[in-house]
Amino acid sequence: MQAELLRFMQLARQQGVRISPAESMDALKAAQIAGLESPSLLRESMAMTLAKTQEEEAICKACFDQFFLRQTPEEQHEDAATPPKAEAEPDHRQELAQALANDQQTQEILAQSDFVQALLKQDQAEIDAQMAEALGSLPLQQLSFFTQKGLFTRRLLDALGEAPIRQTLAAMAQDSPARQALLSVQETMQAQAKQAIERAFELNAAGQHDQLMAELLRKTKLSAVERRHADRLQGLIQKLARKLTQRHRKRPKHTRRGQLHMIKTLRRGIAHDGVMFDTFWRRTEKRKPQIMAVCDVSGSVSAYAKFLLMLLYYLQDVLPRTRSFAFAHDLGEITTLFQQHPVEKAIEIANWRYGGATDYGSSLDKFWEIAAQDITKQTTIILLGDARNNYGDHRFERLLEISERCRRIIWLNPEGKNQWGTGDSEMLRYQRVCQVAHECNTLGQLETIVDQLMTLTR
């Protein structure tokens, strides 16, 4: 049972549950205490021990149900709709036992397999135990594609002891009385092995599929992600935010008190005959850094702006003070929208208010008008846009003023670098005053850039 629990935890880990070695040991101890008599108690024990969030708890319980139930919900529904064949089975078993009793060679062959003996005795507990042992001998973690199911079914049958039966049937005469009985045993073994591999594939491939889809979405251009994958992509962004939060969370550290403020200390000691009961220390107060995210929400790059703003929103606990702006034909601050609405609704409202044909010149002027007095040498400005200005006034001198006042400008352009400066693109001009200019059109690139930003602003 320990091997089965370890396999269950491995599959839960593949489906997104974070399980450390120490937690695996705790789960095994919890299973030993809870026992196997009550599946519901064991299920709750596993969820309480392994899961750290509500999402992980749901995944853990669903994986437990699939792993330890002998049938999927679809199979249970099919069995409930199919009338039981209680009367046919005893006749079949009697014919099978009679045919085998008359053939000594067949009995010796069947005796070589403990699984076959359990089948003949109709001992379900022993059948399950033998099947679990055989499955444990296979590298099921490599079962990722449906084309592998036939190979793994054959390996499982060999582990169950089907090979001698297969060889005997190949050499047995067609009119042998025991042939039909032996074929029946082989068909039963094959059916159970196929069902076991189907369940293993469903469990293992689910986690592999999620990992494959996550890696694919990380490399796919955000504008090309299909709407049906929007929820999955949002979940990936939340996981990314948690990972970056753990990496950049402030750690407690001992701070220096600074230098002794001698004049203030002596002045306070005059009232006590020069005894310095109270000491004062010089402290240099550091101004906290801030981030201003200015995002183009026009049709061509609105998808990229959505996911950048979403990621910045989920990182509010560890990022410095962040203010968000949206622009296209006009520019406005949308920081309060995230305080008043859920993140998706706030981004939708921003797109509706400020979307349209892009005008970088007037948008830079409006940004200067709104935020210039708050821009300091502690300010990092993130500009997200393709720099395509529809052949309007680029107002490069305004961006130059902004760069002279802030600490750094980071420009994220969804277009490839080979397209910068082509047509109505002003990117090569704007790039001259940016400390950092990156091509950024996938979640993987966005993760790298935000990670570097958080390192710079710590």
Kinemage of the C-alpha trace (Angstrom):
@kinemage 1
@onewidth
@group {chain A} dominant
@subgroup {mainchain}
@vectorlist {calphas} color= white
{ca met a 1} P 0.000 0.000 0.000
{ca gln a 2} L 2.950 2.312 0.596
{ca ala a 3} L 3.977 1.955 -3.052
{ca glu a 4} L 0.411 2.771 -4.130
{ca leu a 5} L 0.344 5.907 -1.983
{ca leu a 6} L 3.676 7.033 -3.413
{ca arg a 7} L 2.332 6.541 -6.937
{ca phe a 8} L -0.766 8.522 -5.988
{ca met a 9} L 1.392 11.381 -4.684
{ca gln a 10} L 3.501 11.314 -7.843
{ca leu a 11} L 0.388 11.686 -9.992
{ca ala a 12} L -0.955 14.445 -7.753
{ca arg a 13} L 2.387 16.228 -8.124
{ca gln a 14} L 2.120 15.971 -11.914
{ca gln a 15} L -1.311 17.585 -11.785
{ca gly a 16} L -0.064 20.633 -9.903
{ca val a 17} L 0.012 19.735 -6.193
{ca arg a 18} L 3.314 20.843 -4.656
{ca ile a 19} L 4.554 17.950 -2.497
{ca ser a 20} L 7.922 17.960 -0.772
{ca pro a 21} L 9.713 14.814 0.476
{ca ala a 22} L 8.892 15.782 4.072
{ca glu a 23} L 5.205 16.117 3.186
{ca ser a 24} L 5.296 12.709 1.514
{ca met a 25} L 6.568 11.180 4.753
{ca asp a 26} L 3.877 13.015 6.726
{ca ala a 27} L 1.230 11.691 4.326
{ca leu a 28} L 2.449 8.104 4.795
{ca lys a 29} L 2.284 8.530 8.582
{ca ala a 30} L -1.223 9.983 8.282
{ca ala a 31} L -2.279 7.020 6.140
{ca gln a 32} L -0.873 4.620 8.741
{ca ile a 33} L -2.915 6.314 11.467
{ca ala a 34} L -6.092 6.687 9.394
{ca gly a 35} L -5.929 3.101 8.125
{ca leu a 36} L -7.538 1.631 5.048
{ca glu a 37} L -10.911 0.735 6.523
{ca ser a 38} L -12.447 4.132 5.719
{ca pro a 39} L -11.627 5.503 2.227
{ca ser a 40} L -13.267 8.843 3.030
{ca leu a 41} L -11.077 9.288 6.124
{ca leu a 42} L -7.952 8.390 4.148
{ca arg a 43} L -9.017 10.807 1.396
{ca glu a 44} L -9.424 13.688 3.842
{ca ser a 45} L -6.133 12.802 5.540
{ca met a 46} L -4.263 12.949 2.232
{ca ala a 47} L -5.878 16.268 1.294
{ca met a 48} L -5.131 17.860 4.675
{ca thr a 49} L -1.528 16.645 4.648
{ca leu a 50} L -0.573 17.401 1.037
{ca ala a 51} L -2.665 20.389 -0.070
{ca lys a 52} L -1.681 23.945 0.804
{ca thr a 53} L -4.423 25.826 -1.045
{ca gln a 54} L -8.084 25.229 -1.851
{ca glu a 55} L -7.139 24.600 -5.467
{ca glu a 56} L -4.594 21.953 -4.478
{ca glu a 57} L -7.134 20.373 -2.123
{ca ala a 58} L -9.636 19.972 -4.965
{ca ile a 59} L -6.945 18.490 -7.240
{ca cys a 60} L -5.765 16.129 -4.502
{ca lys a 61} L -9.264 14.820 -3.785
{ca ala a 62} L -10.114 14.390 -7.464
{ca cys a 63} L -6.858 12.533 -8.050
{ca phe a 64} L -7.536 10.321 -5.026
{ca asp a 65} L -10.985 9.412 -6.345
{ca gln a 66} L -9.641 8.553 -9.781
{ca phe a 67} L -6.628 6.664 -8.506
{ca phe a 68} L -8.237 4.485 -5.863
{ca leu a 69} L -11.644 3.894 -7.458
{ca arg a 70} L -11.684 0.842 -9.653
{ca gln a 71} L -13.851 2.574 -12.284
{ca thr a 72} L -14.142 6.035 -13.776
{ca pro a 73} L -17.493 7.856 -13.430
{ca glu a 74} L -18.252 7.023 -17.079
{ca glu a 75} L -17.634 3.318 -16.467
{ca gln a 76} L -19.813 3.381 -13.362
{ca his a 77} L -22.626 4.969 -15.358
{ca glu a 78} L -22.304 2.321 -18.064
{ca asp a 79} L -22.368 -0.483 -15.500
{ca ala a 80} L -25.431 0.990 -13.804
{ca ala a 81} L -27.239 1.091 -17.159
{ca thr a 82} L -26.270 -2.498 -18.025
{ca pro a 83} L -28.376 -5.231 -16.377
{ca pro a 84} L -26.281 -7.588 -14.219
{ca lys a 85} L -25.565 -11.067 -15.518
{ca ala a 86} L -25.811 -12.863 -12.242
{ca glu a 87} L -27.298 -15.993 -13.727
{ca ala a 88} L -24.738 -16.429 -16.535
{ca glu a 89} L -21.625 -16.221 -14.351
{ca pro a 90} L -22.148 -19.366 -12.215
{ca asp a 91} L -22.750 -21.483 -15.343
{ca his a 92} L -19.617 -20.047 -16.942
{ca arg a 93} L -17.503 -20.738 -13.859
{ca gln a 94} L -18.807 -24.287 -13.597
{ca glu a 95} L -17.962 -25.010 -17.243
{ca leu a 96} L -14.543 -23.441 -16.786
{ca ala a 97} L -13.768 -25.445 -13.648
{ca gln a 98} L -14.934 -28.695 -15.267
{ca ala a 99} L -12.836 -28.143 -18.399
{ca leu a 100} L -9.732 -27.311 -16.388
{ca ala a 101} L -10.192 -30.262 -14.049
{ca asn a 102} L -9.942 -32.622 -16.987
{ca asp a 103} L -6.597 -31.251 -18.202
{ca gln a 104} L -3.598 -31.653 -15.880
{ca gln a 105} L -1.212 -29.698 -18.138
{ca thr a 106} L -3.514 -26.685 -18.185
{ca gln a 107} L -3.846 -26.737 -14.409
{ca glu a 108} L -0.056 -26.680 -14.028
{ca ile a 109} L 0.231 -23.712 -16.386
{ca leu a 110} L -2.476 -21.726 -14.621
{ca ala a 111} L -0.875 -22.477 -11.241
{ca gln a 112} L 2.204 -20.477 -12.308
{ca ser a 113} L 0.255 -17.204 -12.057
{ca asp a 114} L -1.028 -15.967 -8.686
{ca phe a 115} L -3.246 -13.510 -10.564
{ca val a 116} L -4.939 -16.342 -12.497
{ca gln a 117} L -5.486 -18.274 -9.291
{ca ala a 118} L -7.164 -15.216 -7.764
{ca leu a 119} L -9.363 -14.928 -10.846
{ca leu a 120} L -10.435 -18.565 -10.614
{ca lys a 121} L -11.221 -18.190 -6.907
{ca gln a 122} L -13.104 -14.906 -7.526
{ca asp a 123} L -11.000 -13.317 -4.729
{ca gln a 124} L -11.325 -9.602 -5.528
{ca ala a 125} L -8.963 -8.478 -2.770
{ca glu a 126} L -6.220 -10.751 -4.065
{ca ile a 127} L -6.943 -9.697 -7.667
{ca asp a 128} L -6.483 -6.055 -6.677
{ca ala a 129} L -3.297 -6.813 -4.761
{ca gln a 130} L -1.734 -8.744 -7.645
{ca met a 131} L -2.735 -6.038 -10.126
{ca ala a 132} L -1.256 -3.307 -7.926
{ca glu a 133} L 1.999 -5.245 -7.574
{ca ala a 134} L 2.244 -5.749 -11.339
{ca leu a 135} L 1.490 -2.079 -12.039
{ca gly a 136} L 4.153 -1.080 -9.532
{ca ser a 137} L 6.768 -2.949 -11.554
{ca leu a 138} L 6.076 -0.822 -14.662
{ca pro a 139} L 7.518 2.666 -15.374
{ca leu a 140} L 4.049 4.231 -15.583
{ca gln a 141} L 5.523 7.737 -15.358
{ca gln a 142} L 6.615 7.220 -18.973
{ca leu a 143} L 3.032 6.528 -20.106
{ca ser a 144} L 2.290 9.870 -21.764
{ca phe a 145} L 0.847 9.119 -25.232
{ca phe a 146} L -2.128 6.991 -26.232
{ca thr a 147} L 0.065 5.107 -28.702
{ca gln a 148} L 1.941 3.602 -25.722
{ca lys a 149} L -1.126 1.928 -24.233
{ca gly a 150} L -0.724 -1.268 -26.273
{ca leu a 151} L 2.913 -1.658 -25.254
{ca phe a 152} L 2.158 -1.110 -21.557
{ca thr a 153} L -0.797 -3.498 -21.705
{ca arg a 154} L 1.505 -6.206 -23.066
{ca arg a 155} L 4.080 -5.498 -20.338
{ca leu a 156} L 1.385 -5.669 -17.678
{ca leu a 157} L 0.117 -8.998 -19.014
{ca asp a 158} L 3.637 -10.399 -18.877
{ca ala a 159} L 3.935 -9.212 -15.272
{ca leu a 160} L 0.626 -10.920 -14.458
{ca gly a 161} L 1.857 -14.240 -15.913
{ca glu a 162} L -0.045 -14.367 -19.199
{ca ala a 163} L 2.931 -15.465 -21.326
{ca pro a 164} L 2.711 -19.223 -20.481
{ca ile a 165} L -1.012 -19.189 -21.327
{ca arg a 166} L -0.289 -17.534 -24.667
{ca gln a 167} L 2.419 -20.060 -25.496
{ca thr a 168} L 0.209 -23.002 -24.513
{ca leu a 169} L -2.671 -21.771 -26.671
{ca ala a 170} L -0.323 -21.450 -29.642
{ca ala a 171} L 0.714 -25.116 -29.281
{ca met a 172} L -2.694 -26.506 -28.270
{ca ala a 173} L -4.900 -28.333 -30.730
{ca gln a 174} L -7.962 -26.486 -31.953
{ca asp a 175} L -10.302 -29.258 -30.761
{ca ser a 176} L -8.812 -29.518 -27.269
{ca pro a 177} L -11.576 -29.402 -24.585
{ca ala a 178} L -9.471 -27.071 -22.390
{ca arg a 179} L -8.776 -24.584 -25.178
{ca gln a 180} L -12.009 -22.642 -24.739
{ca ala a 181} L -11.558 -22.469 -20.979
{ca leu a 182} L -7.977 -21.240 -21.386
{ca leu a 183} L -9.097 -18.661 -23.946
{ca ser a 184} L -11.686 -17.428 -21.457
{ca val a 185} L -9.000 -16.957 -18.797
{ca gln a 186} L -6.784 -15.105 -21.279
{ca glu a 187} L -9.618 -12.794 -22.375
{ca thr a 188} L -10.414 -11.955 -18.738
{ca met a 189} L -6.775 -11.144 -18.035
{ca gln a 190} L -6.514 -8.993 -21.159
{ca ala a 191} L -9.701 -7.091 -20.324
{ca gln a 192} L -8.556 -6.309 -16.773
{ca ala a 193} L -5.050 -5.366 -17.905
{ca lys a 194} L -6.448 -3.062 -20.583
{ca gln a 195} L -8.765 -1.405 -18.063
{ca ala a 196} L -5.902 -0.891 -15.590
{ca ile a 197} L -3.687 0.705 -18.254
{ca glu a 198} L -6.571 2.939 -19.378
{ca arg a 199} L -6.938 4.227 -15.810
{ca ala a 200} L -3.169 4.718 -15.450
{ca phe a 201} L -3.039 6.592 -18.753
{ca glu a 202} L -5.971 8.814 -17.778
{ca leu a 203} L -4.268 9.776 -14.531
{ca asn a 204} L -0.708 10.083 -15.808
{ca ala a 205} L -1.540 11.754 -19.100
{ca ala a 206} L -3.714 14.354 -17.372
{ca gly a 207} L -0.712 15.741 -15.501
{ca gln a 208} L 1.540 15.381 -18.542
{ca his a 209} L -1.059 17.162 -20.676
{ca asp a 210} L -1.283 20.056 -18.225
{ca gln a 211} L 2.495 20.413 -18.173
{ca leu a 212} L 2.666 20.234 -21.964
{ca met a 213} L -0.099 22.840 -22.354
{ca ala a 214} L 1.561 25.116 -19.802
{ca glu a 215} L 4.886 24.952 -21.637
{ca leu a 216} L 3.137 25.517 -24.956
{ca leu a 217} L 1.232 28.556 -23.663
{ca arg a 218} L 4.442 30.001 -22.210
{ca lys a 219} L 5.965 29.978 -25.703
{ca thr a 220} L 2.872 31.033 -27.676
{ca lys a 221} L 2.351 34.674 -28.590
{ca leu a 222} L -0.179 36.099 -26.181
{ca ser a 223} L -2.210 37.569 -29.030
{ca ala a 224} L -2.509 34.111 -30.607
{ca val a 225} L -3.835 32.315 -27.517
{ca glu a 226} L -7.317 30.992 -28.201
{ca arg a 227} L -10.197 32.193 -26.046
{ca arg a 228} L -10.824 28.661 -24.783
{ca his a 229} L -7.375 28.736 -23.144
{ca ala a 230} L -7.940 32.108 -21.424
{ca asp a 231} L -8.751 30.574 -18.022
{ca arg a 232} L -5.758 28.249 -18.230
{ca leu a 233} L -3.481 31.183 -19.122
{ca gln a 234} L -4.826 33.240 -16.230
{ca gly a 235} L -4.073 30.310 -13.921
{ca leu a 236} L -0.518 30.201 -15.275
{ca ile a 237} L -0.121 33.921 -14.587
{ca gln a 238} L -1.282 33.399 -11.002
{ca lys a 239} L 1.214 30.539 -10.555
{ca leu a 240} L 3.938 32.724 -12.067
{ca ala a 241} L 3.045 35.523 -9.654
{ca arg a 242} L 3.247 33.132 -6.693
{ca lys a 243} L 6.649 31.899 -7.847
{ca leu a 244} L 8.008 35.425 -8.254
{ca thr a 245} L 6.488 36.418 -4.910
{ca gln a 246} L 8.298 33.592 -3.132
{ca arg a 247} L 11.536 34.466 -4.902
{ca his a 248} L 11.441 38.192 -4.128
{ca arg a 249} L 9.639 38.297 -0.786
{ca lys a 250} L 11.445 40.536 1.668
{ca arg a 251} L 13.425 38.544 4.183
{ca pro a 252} L 13.822 39.739 7.778
{ca lys a 253} L 17.242 41.197 8.393
{ca his a 254} L 19.087 43.050 11.107
{ca thr a 255} L 19.415 46.748 10.352
{ca arg a 256} L 22.131 49.076 11.548
{ca arg a 257} L 20.949 51.813 13.873
{ca gly a 258} L 23.167 54.365 12.181
{ca gln a 259} L 25.642 56.780 13.768
{ca leu a 260} L 25.164 58.270 17.227
{ca his a 261} L 23.615 61.742 17.093
{ca met a 262} L 25.976 63.201 19.745
{ca ile a 263} L 24.587 66.757 19.901
{ca lys a 264} L 20.981 65.671 20.417
{ca thr a 265} L 22.042 63.005 22.938
{ca leu a 266} L 24.100 65.466 25.030
{ca arg a 267} L 21.323 68.059 24.939
{ca arg a 268} L 18.822 65.546 26.306
{ca gly a 269} L 21.340 64.518 29.013
{ca ile a 270} L 21.613 68.062 30.464
{ca ala a 271} L 18.465 67.489 32.531
{ca his a 272} L 20.114 64.432 34.107
{ca asp a 273} L 23.445 66.068 35.017
{ca gly a 274} L 25.030 64.932 31.772
{ca val a 275} L 24.049 61.295 32.161
{ca met a 276} L 22.957 60.028 28.753
{ca phe a 277} L 19.847 58.049 29.631
{ca asp a 278} L 18.408 58.616 26.150
{ca thr a 279} L 20.449 58.071 22.999
{ca phe a 280} L 19.599 59.260 19.519
{ca trp a 281} L 20.861 57.809 16.253
{ca arg a 282} L 21.189 59.281 12.807
{ca arg a 283} L 19.073 57.461 10.256
{ca thr a 284} L 19.005 58.073 6.527
{ca glu a 285} L 15.485 57.568 5.292
{ca lys a 286} L 15.429 55.951 1.848
{ca arg a 287} L 12.679 56.896 -0.510
{ca lys a 288} L 10.770 53.846 -1.669
{ca pro a 289} L 10.952 53.062 -5.378
{ca gln a 290} L 7.832 53.119 -7.481
{ca ile a 291} L 6.757 51.647 -10.812
{ca met a 292} L 4.604 53.328 -13.434
{ca ala a 293} L 3.196 50.960 -16.052
{ca val a 294} L 2.061 52.761 -19.213
{ca cys a 295} L 0.279 50.338 -21.558
{ca asp a 296} L -0.944 50.714 -25.104
{ca val a 297} L -4.465 49.216 -25.188
{ca ser a 298} L -5.116 49.669 -28.902
{ca gly a 299} L -6.358 46.653 -30.820
{ca ser a 300} L -2.937 45.489 -32.004
{ca val a 301} L -1.379 45.117 -28.552
{ca ser a 302} L -4.328 45.060 -26.117
{ca ala a 303} L -3.814 41.348 -25.341
{ca tyr a 304} L -0.220 41.976 -24.221
{ca ala a 305} L -1.279 44.922 -22.052
{ca lys a 306} L -3.971 42.782 -20.431
{ca phe a 307} L -1.539 40.101 -19.291
{ca leu a 308} L 1.149 42.555 -18.158
{ca leu a 309} L -1.369 44.480 -16.035
{ca met a 310} L -2.742 41.208 -14.693
{ca leu a 311} L 0.727 40.039 -13.663
{ca leu a 312} L 1.574 43.372 -12.020
{ca tyr a 313} L -1.738 43.246 -10.164
{ca tyr a 314} L -1.025 39.778 -8.758
{ca leu a 315} L 2.443 40.981 -7.657
{ca gln a 316} L 1.206 43.912 -5.581
{ca asp a 317} L 2.396 42.331 -2.343
{ca val a 318} L 6.061 42.329 -3.368
{ca leu a 319} L 6.379 45.017 -6.027
{ca pro a 320} L 7.092 48.610 -5.063
{ca arg a 321} L 4.280 51.159 -5.324
{ca thr a 322} L 2.737 50.608 -8.746
{ca arg a 323} L 0.610 53.027 -10.755
{ca ser a 324} L -1.010 51.924 -13.999
{ca phe a 325} L -1.881 53.987 -17.075
{ca ala a 326} L -3.658 53.022 -20.298
{ca phe a 327} L -3.586 54.856 -23.607
{ca ala a 328} L -4.415 54.741 -27.297
{ca his a 329} L -6.205 57.831 -28.598
{ca asp a 330} L -6.123 59.220 -25.025
{ca leu a 331} L -4.286 58.429 -21.787
{ca gly a 332} L -5.588 58.038 -18.269
{ca glu a 333} L -4.629 56.519 -14.951
{ca ile a 334} L -6.392 53.239 -14.167
{ca thr a 335} L -4.851 52.477 -10.764
{ca thr a 336} L -8.158 53.032 -8.955
{ca leu a 337} L -9.970 50.672 -11.336
{ca phe a 338} L -8.030 47.753 -9.846
{ca gln a 339} L -9.107 48.860 -6.381
{ca gln a 340} L -12.783 49.111 -7.354
{ca his a 341} L -13.201 46.096 -9.674
{ca pro a 342} L -11.834 42.585 -10.182
{ca val a 343} L -8.734 42.563 -12.343
{ca glu a 344} L -10.456 41.302 -15.493
{ca lys a 345} L -13.270 43.847 -15.212
{ca ala a 346} L -10.792 46.671 -14.577
{ca ile a 347} L -8.832 45.787 -17.724
{ca glu a 348} L -12.063 45.566 -19.738
{ca ile a 349} L -13.107 49.045 -18.587
{ca ala a 350} L -9.642 50.431 -19.402
{ca asn a 351} L -9.834 49.015 -22.935
{ca trp a 352} L -13.286 50.532 -23.426
{ca arg a 353} L -12.287 53.986 -22.130
{ca tyr a 354} L -8.943 54.433 -23.802
{ca gly a 355} L -8.883 52.028 -26.763
{ca gly a 356} L -8.812 53.206 -30.372
{ca ala a 357} L -6.248 54.499 -32.842
{ca thr a 358} L -2.860 55.025 -31.182
{ca asp a 359} L -1.403 58.513 -30.728
{ca tyr a 360} L 1.908 58.272 -28.886
{ca gly a 361} L 2.638 61.984 -29.081
{ca ser a 362} L -0.475 63.226 -27.320
{ca ser a 363} L -0.365 60.281 -24.896
{ca leu a 364} L 3.180 61.184 -23.802
{ca asp a 365} L 2.088 64.786 -23.268
{ca lys a 366} L -0.904 63.654 -21.214
{ca phe a 367} L 1.277 61.337 -19.138
{ca trp a 368} L 3.655 64.222 -18.423
{ca glu a 369} L 0.727 66.386 -17.391
{ca ile a 370} L -0.669 63.773 -14.984
{ca ala a 371} L 2.453 62.212 -13.472
{ca ala a 372} L 5.441 64.516 -14.023
{ca gln a 373} L 5.439 65.885 -10.476
{ca asp a 374} L 5.536 62.338 -9.045
{ca ile a 375} L 8.399 61.074 -11.226
{ca thr a 376} L 11.671 60.892 -9.282
{ca lys a 377} L 15.006 59.133 -9.508
{ca gln a 378} L 13.342 56.218 -7.702
{ca thr a 379} L 10.752 55.740 -10.464
{ca thr a 380} L 10.895 52.938 -13.015
{ca ile a 381} L 8.616 53.426 -16.024
{ca ile a 382} L 7.443 50.406 -18.016
{ca leu a 383} L 6.162 51.274 -21.469
{ca leu a 384} L 4.309 48.503 -23.291
{ca gly a 385} L 3.499 49.141 -26.938
{ca asp a 386} L 4.537 48.574 -30.531
{ca ala a 387} L 5.507 52.262 -30.992
{ca arg a 388} L 3.385 52.481 -34.163
{ca asn a 389} L 2.142 56.054 -34.200
{ca asn a 390} L 0.040 56.094 -37.395
{ca tyr a 391} L 2.533 58.639 -38.834
{ca gly a 392} L 1.568 61.205 -36.184
{ca asp a 393} L 3.790 63.512 -34.104
{ca his a 394} L 6.174 61.271 -32.146
{ca arg a 395} L 6.932 63.877 -29.415
{ca phe a 396} L 10.344 62.309 -28.825
{ca glu a 397} L 11.463 65.323 -26.808
{ca arg a 398} L 8.726 64.606 -24.251
{ca leu a 399} L 9.991 61.055 -23.734
{ca leu a 400} L 13.485 62.530 -23.369
{ca glu a 401} L 12.253 64.787 -20.551
{ca ile a 402} L 10.664 61.818 -18.825
{ca ser a 403} L 13.862 59.771 -19.097
{ca glu a 404} L 15.929 62.583 -17.564
{ca arg a 405} L 13.651 62.728 -14.551
{ca cys a 406} L 13.099 59.006 -13.829
{ca arg a 407} L 15.535 56.268 -12.891
{ca arg a 408} L 14.971 54.038 -15.932
{ca ile a 409} L 12.575 53.396 -18.792
{ca ile a 410} L 11.845 49.811 -19.762
{ca trp a 411} L 10.128 49.423 -23.130
{ca leu a 412} L 8.394 46.131 -23.903
{ca asn a 413} L 7.535 45.734 -27.578
{ca pro a 414} L 5.350 42.808 -28.727
{ca glu a 415} L 6.773 43.031 -32.247
{ca gly a 416} L 9.934 41.256 -33.332
{ca lys a 417} L 13.089 43.381 -33.464
{ca asn a 418} L 13.258 42.977 -37.216
{ca gln a 419} L 10.045 45.030 -37.439
{ca trp a 420} L 11.236 47.906 -35.270
{ca gly a 421} L 11.490 51.087 -37.320
{ca thr a 422} L 9.506 49.762 -40.281
{ca gly a 423} L 6.453 51.600 -41.619
{ca asp a 424} L 4.978 53.916 -38.972
{ca ser a 425} L 7.047 52.393 -36.139
{ca glu a 426} L 8.965 54.954 -34.027
{ca met a 427} L 10.663 52.285 -31.945
{ca leu a 428} L 14.237 52.969 -33.071
{ca arg a 429} L 13.765 56.629 -32.169
{ca tyr a 430} L 12.223 55.935 -28.750
{ca gln a 431} L 14.767 53.224 -28.003
{ca arg a 432} L 17.572 55.802 -27.777
{ca val a 433} L 16.351 57.056 -24.389
{ca cys a 434} L 15.314 53.685 -22.930
{ca gln a 435} L 17.677 51.939 -20.556
{ca val a 436} L 16.085 48.595 -21.476
{ca ala a 437} L 14.168 47.669 -24.651
{ca his a 438} L 12.964 44.093 -25.091
{ca glu a 439} L 10.884 42.108 -27.495
{ca cys a 440} L 8.101 40.739 -25.298
{ca asn a 441} L 5.226 38.735 -26.746
{ca thr a 442} L 5.103 35.474 -24.750
{ca leu a 443} L 4.480 34.638 -21.119
{ca gly a 444} L 7.990 33.216 -20.816
{ca gln a 445} L 9.563 36.491 -21.968
{ca leu a 446} L 7.260 38.455 -19.654
{ca glu a 447} L 8.336 36.309 -16.712
{ca thr a 448} L 12.026 36.916 -17.419
{ca ile a 449} L 11.598 40.679 -17.722
{ca val a 450} L 9.420 41.083 -14.608
{ca asp a 451} L 11.847 38.910 -12.647
{ca gln a 452} L 14.716 41.204 -13.649
{ca leu a 453} L 12.607 44.253 -12.816
{ca met a 454} L 11.862 42.971 -9.333
{ca thr a 455} L 15.565 42.312 -8.785
{ca leu a 456} L 16.432 45.856 -9.855
{ca thr a 457} L 13.810 47.515 -7.639
{ca arg a 458} L 14.475 45.567 -4.420
